[in-house]
Amino acid sequence: MTEPLDMMHIFRCEAQAVTDLALRLIARVPRRLFRTTVAGELDRATKRRLERSHAHWVQMSLPTGIEPLRQYETARRLARLLESRGTSVIHAHGFQAAFTALSARRQVRSRPGVICTPYGPPGLDARSGLQRQAVAAAASWVLRHADVVTVQSEAELAQMEELTTRELRNLVVVPEGVDVEPLRADFEAGAKRRLVGMDAGAAIVGVMAPPEGRGIDDFLEAARRVSLAMPNVEFVIVGRDTKTDEFAEKVHELGLSGATVFLGDRADIAEIIASLNVLVIPAEYIGSRGHALHALANNIPLVVVADGGLPEVVEDVEQTMVVPVGDTGALEGAIAALLDMVPGASGTDEIVEELGISYSEMLIPDAVVDLDRPGLDAVPDREASGHERAVRQTIERFSMTKMAGRFAELYLQVAEGRGLEEREMGS
């Protein structure tokens, strides 16, 4: 039996979405092929998840900027670790981790392969002068020297190509892997709304707040306009950085205080999304594809902004709309149009009021209930519609299983020193 390949992943736990994606990837790649070690600044929860995946871990402080002395010291420590572990391939999550990995590789005789997953371009907008030049130069160096650079969309691929004047033949598109979480058998949207403080009788528009609040101002202005035309609409803002005085003040200034619920970061995000009438994703961020797929899987109408690879997620899927970045008028129109598609969205329906349940509780996605049949047995499954087939194909295309399989192929190719010419996921 062939010995497993020694793999090393490098990441920092402070980037929670990156950490979660890396941990799910580590759990999915076959242990018979790979023996995994993770190096980085790891918290207790991450260590526990690694232990459940039978992965080793090494606590190591990583640089957070281009500091030559600290970079050199960290690279030396990592080089010694690579030598002792006999590492064949390094998967560096982020530009910073890749810079450290490539610096360490120069000091290792075996010269392990390096795969970089940058998760978007480096943040140059907030920098200026020499610092911006240094970050851009370091990112370009990483792109040129990594054996493979994996990006999550064609849009991100184009962004990477803009960072260097040289042709990059090592870019490979591997879409973000998503595990679509099934709802509990006893899940009821109306009950969930009441539990978290949403109005069970209103039409609910939810928005996923990206890190640093990108796109939220545009959403709030669109929400203000929608609320003027549709008074029975409530807005739910989900995200770690949203339960702040700054956001509350913005909502108050727009006159939305009585119609807005701030839920912050949620572990039950799949159930929250399934309780909405419309979901809005106002910018691309790590995890945005997962939120979009949970909406599609639960037949929740979806609005995405034409940012990065988001439009690729909703191609050929009904009940979705793509609006330009920064166009509040288009965003308002998309939200209003999708609300008009929801039965009873513009007001409280008599049936809903009498039964005391919402329309989404009356819709059962996997079976049609015949009220005239004894025992409420399910009617046999009907043939899937074009919309349902498109949703299933989209979920499969972005599945975690498919992503893990593609990375396993790349790890083996890089370990064998094979060149990479492809730019799209294999079938």
N, C-alpha and C positions, 0 to 999 in steps of 0.2 A: 504494500500500500504506500502511495506517495505521501511524503511528509507534508503537512499543511504549510502554506506560505506565511512567513512572518510579516504581519501588517502593523503599521503604526498610524493612528489618527492623532491629529493635533488640533485642539480648539480651546477656547475659553468659555467657561460657563456663564459669564455675564451676558453673552449673546444667547438668550434663552431659546429663541426660535431655531437658531443654527444648531445649538446643542441638542434640542429635541430631534431634529431631522437626522443629525449624525448618529444619535443613539438608536433611532429606529432602523437606520441603515445597518449599523453594526449587528443589531439583533436579527436581521434578515439574511445577511450573507452566510453561506454554509460553513459551519465550523470544521467540516471535514476538509475544506479547501484552504481556510485561513485561520491563523492563530493571531488574535488581535490584542494589541496594547494601545492604550490611550495615554497621551502625555499632555499636560496642561494644568490650568488652575481649575480644579474640580471640587464641587461641593458634595455634601453627603448624599443627597438624592441622586446625583449623577453616578457616584461610586456604587450605590446600591443597584441602580439599573445596569451598570456594567457587570457587576457580579452575577446578576440574573442571566446576562448574556454570555457568561463564562469568559469575559474579557479581562485582561490585566490592566492595571492603571498605575501611572507614575505621576505624583504631584510635582508640577514644575511651573515656576513663575515665568510668564511670557512677556516680552516687551509690548508696550502699547503705542510706541512711536518710534521714529527713526533716531535712536540714540546709539551712536556707534559703539561706545564702551559696553553698554548693556546688551546690545545685539551680539557682540563678539563673545561675551561671557556666556550668554544663553546658548549660542551656537556651539560652543565648546562642550557645554554640559550635554546638549542634545546629541552631539557627535559621539561622546562616550557611551550614551545610552543606546544609540543605534548599533555601535560596535558590539556591545555586550549582548544585545538581543538578536543580532544577526538579521536585522530588518532588511527585507527585500523591496518593499514599497511603502512610501509615506503618503497618506491622504491628508493634506493640509486644508483646513476649513477657514477660508479667509485669506486676504492678501498678506496680513501680518504673519500668520502662521506659516504661509508658504515662503515668505522672505527668510524666516528663521530656519525652515527646513532646508532650503537651498543653500544657505550659508553653512549649515552644519554638514551637508553632503560633501562639500569641498574638502572636509577634513577626514572623511571616511574612505578607507581603501576600497570597500566593496561598492561604493557609490550607488545607493538604493535609488529606485525610481521615485519621482515626485509627481503626484497629481494634485493640482490646485483647484478648489471650488471657491471662487471669490465671492459669490452671492451679491453680484452687482459691482459697479465701479467704485473706486475709493471715494470718500467724501471730499471732493476738491472745492466745492462751492463755499464751504465755511473757512477755507484757508486762503492765504494770500502770499505774494512775494516768494521768498526763498523756500518757505515751508511747502507751498503748493508745488513748486518745481521739484522739490525733493521727493514728495509723495508720488507725483506723477512719474518721475524717473524710476523710483523703486517698483511701482506697479508694472511699468513697462519691462523692467528687468525680469520680474517674476514671470510675466507672460512669455517672454522669449526663452527662458531657461527651464521652465517646468516641462516635464515630458508630455503631460496632458493638462489642459485647462478645460474643466467642464462648466458649461453654462446652462441655465434652465430654460432659455428660450432663444429664438432667432433674434429678438430685440436685444437681449443681453449680449449675444454674440457680436452684433454690430457695435455695441458700446465698447466691448473689449478691443475690437479692431481699431477704434478711434484713439486708443491710448498709446499706440505705437505706430511709427512710420514703416515698420518692417512687416512683411507678409507673415501671418501666423497660420501655420499648418497643423497646429496642435490643439485647436479648438474643437470641442465635441459637445453637441447639445444632448443633455440628459435631463428631461423634465423633472421637476420636483415630485417626489413620491408622496402620495397621500393615502392614508388609511381612512376611508369613509366610515365613521362610527355609526353602527346601527342604533336606532332608537329602542328604548325599552318596550316590551310588549304592552305595558299598561300606560305608555306615554299619552298624555292629553295636552294639547296646546293651550287650551283655556286654563287648565289647572296650573300649568307652568307659568302662564302670564300672571295669574293671581299670586303665585308664590314669590315671584321676583318683583312685584309691584307694578306690572304693566296693566293697562286697562283691558279687561277681557272682551269688552264690547267694541273697542276701537279698531280701526285699521292701523296696523303697526308697521312702521318703516324703520328698519335697523340699519346702522352704519358701523362698519368695522374701522376703528380709528387706527391708522398706521402709526408706527413710531414717530415721535416728534410732531404728530398731528398733521402730516401732509394731507392736503385736500379737505380737511375738516371745515375750514372757513367757507369753502365753496358749497359744501353740503349744507351747512347751517343757513346760508343765504337761500339756497334752493328750498330748504325745509320751511323757511319763513314764508316764501311765496306759495308753496303748496298748502300750508295751513290756512292762508287767507281764503283759498278757494274750497278747501275741504276741512272744515272745522273738526270733524270727527277722526282726525289722524293724530297718532302719537308717535314720537320719535325716540328710538332707543340707541344710545351710543355705547359701544362696547370697546374696551381697550384699556391697557394698563395706565396710560398717561391722561385719561379723561376725567377722572374723579378729582379735579383740582379746582381751586377758586377761580383760576383764569378761564376755564371752560364754562363754569357756572355763570361768570360775569358776562361772557359772550352770549350765552343763551338768554340771559335776562335782558340784555340790551336789544336783542332781536324779538323780544316779546314771546319767547318760547318756553318760559320757565314752567308753566302749567301743563305743557304738552311734551316734556322731555324727561327721559329717565336715563341716568348714568349708571351703568352696571359694572364698569371697571373691567379688570381681567377675570375671566371665567373659566373654570374647569369643565363646566357643562355647556360649552359653546355649541355643540351639536344640537342640544335641545333648545337653546335660545334661538338659534337660526330657524329651527323647525317651527317655532312659535310665531314667526313673523309673517306679514303679508308681502313684504318686499325687502330685499337686502341690497344695500349699496356698498360697493368697495371703491373708495375714492382715490386710491393710489396703489401701486404695486409695493409689496413688502414680503418678507419671508413668511410664508404661511398663508398668503392671500389666496393661492390656488386651492388650498385645503378648505378655506371658508367658502369659496365659490362652489366647489364640488359638493359640499354639504348642502348648500342651497339647492343645487340642481338635483341631488339625490332625493330631496324631500319636496320637490316640485314647488319651490319658492321662487317667484320671479326675481330676476337679478339684474342690477345695473352695475356695470364696471366702467371705469375711466380708461381711455386709450393710453395707458401708461405701461411701458415695458412689455411683458409678455401676457398681460391680462386678456387682451382681445383673442389670443390663441386658445384660451380656455373655453370660450363661449361660441366658437365657430360652429355654425350649422345647428345650434340649439335654440329652440323656441323659448318664448317668455324671458328673453335676455335682451339687453340693450347696451350698446357701447357709445359713450359720449366723449367729446374732446376734453382734454385737460383744461381746467380753468373756465369752462363754459357753463356758468350757473343756469343760464336759460335752458340749455339742452338737458342738464341734469334735472331741473324742475319738470320739464316736459316728459322725460323718461319715467320719473317717479309717478307722475300723475297718470300717464298712459297705462303703466302696469297696475296701478291701484284700480283703474277703471275695469281691468280684466278680472278683478277679484270679486266674486259674488258678495253683495252686501257691503262692499268696502266703503261706499259713500254714506252709509247710515246703518242703523240697527234694524235688521230684518225681523219681521214678526215671528217667524219660525225659530230663529236663533234666540229671540227674547223668551219665547214660551218654553223652549227646551232647556234653556240655560247653558247651552254649549255653543262653541264657535263652529264656523264652517269647516275649519281645518280639522276639527275633531270628528266631523261627519264624513270626511274623505279618508278612506282606508286604502293606502297605495298598493298593497299586494293582493287584495281580494275584494270582490264586489259582493256586498251583502244583499241578499234577496229577502225583503221583509215578509213575504208571503210564504216562505218555506219554513216548516217546523224546525226548531233548533237553531235558526239563523246560520245554517251551513253556508259556507262560501260557494259561490258560483264558480265553476271551473275557469281557470285562467284563460283570458282572451289573448289573441295575438298582440304582441307589443306594437304600439304606434311608432311612427317615424320619429317623433319627439323622444319617446322612451328609448328607442334604439340609439339615438344620437347621444343621449345622456349616458347610457351604459358604455358606449364606445369611448366617450370622454373620460369617464371614471377609470376605465381600463387603461387608457393611454397614460394617465397620471398616477397609476397605482404604485404603491410602495414596492410590491413584488417585482414589477417591471423595472423600477429604478434600481433595486438591489441586484437584479440579474445583470443589468447593463454595467453597473460598477464592478461586479465580480469579473465580467469579461475584460474590462479595462485593467483591473489589477493584474490579471494573468498576462495580458498583452504587455504591460509595462515591465513586469518582472522578467519576461522573456526578451525584452529589448526590441519588440516589434514597433515599426513606425505606424503612425496613425494618420490616415488621410480623411476619414469620414467626418461628416458634420451633422449627422442626424442619428437618432436612435435606431438601432437595428430592430427589425420586426420581431 
